Amino acid sequence: MPRVKFTNHAMAKIEILQNHGFFVDADLIKACLIAPAKIEAGRGKRKIAQMVYDEGHVLRVVYEERENEILVVTVYPGRRTRYEKDQV
């Protein structure tokens, strides 16, 4: 796997999520990038990797693939009812 780099925004978002009870760290984000349950197209060249976080939520990671690295732009939780509704 290429090197994973985090934007300042992504690092701040991780801290905000942890303060709200969503314990997300670099290892969990990397796990989502390595083995996502789903990948969607984002804006421009961005992609969104998604994995199950807990019974009611998914973790979504917005990233860009660059030549020798993956740049994590932001991360956020989403409700499974919203993001898994199209899956069987």
GIBEL-V716152 format. One record per residue. N is the residue number from 1. PHI is phi in degrees with one decimal (NA if undefined). Layout:
n: {N	N}
phi: {PHI	PHI}
//
This chain:
n: {1	2	3	4	5	6	7	8	9	10	11	12	13	14	15	16	17	18	19	20	21	22	23	24	25	26	27	28	29	30	31	32	33	34	35	36	37	38	39	40	41	42	43	44	45	46	47	48	49	50	51	52	53	54	55	56	57	58	59	60	61	62	63	64	65	66	67	68	69	70	71	72	73	74	75	76	77	78	79	80	81	82	83	84	85	86	87	88}
phi: {NA	-64.5	-61.7	-106.1	-117.5	-114.0	-71.3	-59.6	-61.6	-62.3	-64.2	-65.5	-65.1	-59.0	-64.0	-61.1	-61.9	-62.1	-66.3	-101.6	92.5	-99.4	-84.1	-114.7	-138.3	-59.0	-64.8	-66.2	-65.1	-62.8	-61.4	-65.4	-71.9	-74.0	-135.5	-72.7	-74.3	-158.3	-126.6	-119.9	-75.8	-106.9	-74.5	61.4	-92.3	-77.6	-128.2	-125.6	-94.2	-135.1	-144.6	-69.4	-97.9	-152.8	-56.5	-111.6	-134.8	-115.0	-104.5	-117.2	-121.1	-91.7	-146.2	-124.5	-90.4	-113.1	-54.2	-123.1	-157.1	-113.9	-102.0	-83.1	-85.6	-161.2	-136.8	-159.9	-84.7	-138.9	-74.9	-61.1	-62.7	-83.9	-93.0	-112.7	-63.1	-91.7	-101.1	-96.0}
//
